[in-house]
Amino acid sequence: MTVDPGVVPGLLILVAELLALSMVGYVVARVALRQDDDRLALA
């Protein structure tokens, strides 16, 4: 299986966006919802 090199930058941007969204969600769960348990905030 080969990957077109032109697709790689788009995939990297997608991964970065998903990581940023998950970090924002974690912060919202910790701050806005006042979730004290780390594992429940990650869920």
Summary of the structure (lengths in Angstrom):
residues: 43
radius of gyration: 15.5
end to end distance: 33.7
largest distance: 45.7
contacts: 74
relative contact order: 0.10
helix: 67%
strand: 0%
